[in-house]
């Protein structure tokens, strides 16, 4: 059950946002070897994001998952930065990624915990 939350200042119209969300879902499912049916993606645009003293387009991504292989976070960071550079044209030095491994007993879905 991966959850992806993306905050970005990149301008996207509704159609582009929908397509991008689907690409994120598929990409994360493949990267983590998890069924896409369990992937949840949320994308928001904050009023302002300041990174390095300027307001150039940037990304903050939170990736939470049960059994996240934390030893692979460096590899995932590379892949996700490449993905954002390709899809949004945002440089890797403008991207922060926050990984979190969730204890299955502390995550509920469909009236139960895992």
CORLINLIN-V622611 format. One record per residue. SS is DSSP state (H for helix, E for strand, - for the rest). PHI is phi in radians with two decimals (* if undefined). Layout:
ss phi
SS PHI
SS PHI
This chain:
ss phi
- *
- -1.30
E -2.09
E -2.08
E -2.08
E -2.11
E -2.00
E -2.56
- -1.61
- -1.18
- -1.27
- -2.49
- -1.37
H -1.03
H -1.12
H -1.12
H -1.06
H -1.09
H -1.13
H -1.09
H -1.01
H -1.14
H -1.13
H -1.06
H -1.01
H -1.13
H -1.08
H -1.16
H -1.02
H -1.16
H -1.09
H -1.63
- 0.98
- -2.08
- -1.12
H -1.13
H -1.07
H -1.75
- -1.42
E -2.04
E -2.15
E -2.25
E -2.21
E -2.32
- -2.08
- -1.20
- -1.04
- -2.54
- -2.37
- -1.96
E -2.36
- 1.14
- 1.49
E -2.38
- -1.88
- -1.05
- -0.91
- -2.59
E -2.37
E -2.10
E -2.16
E -1.93
E -2.16
E -2.00
E -2.78
E -1.25
- 1.03
- -1.13
- -1.31
H -1.05
H -1.21
H -1.84
H -1.05
H -1.10
H -1.08
H -1.09
H -1.05
H -1.03
H -1.11
H -1.19
H -1.09
H -1.04
H -1.06
H -1.16
H -1.11
H -1.20
H -1.40
H -1.99
- 1.06
- -1.90
- -1.12
H -1.01
H -1.36
H -1.98
E -2.20
E -1.98
E -2.24
E -1.94
E -1.68
E -2.54
E -1.59
E -1.66
- -1.20
H -1.03
H -1.27
H -1.89
- -2.35
E -1.90
E -2.82
- 0.97
- 1.20
E -2.62
E -1.77
- -1.56
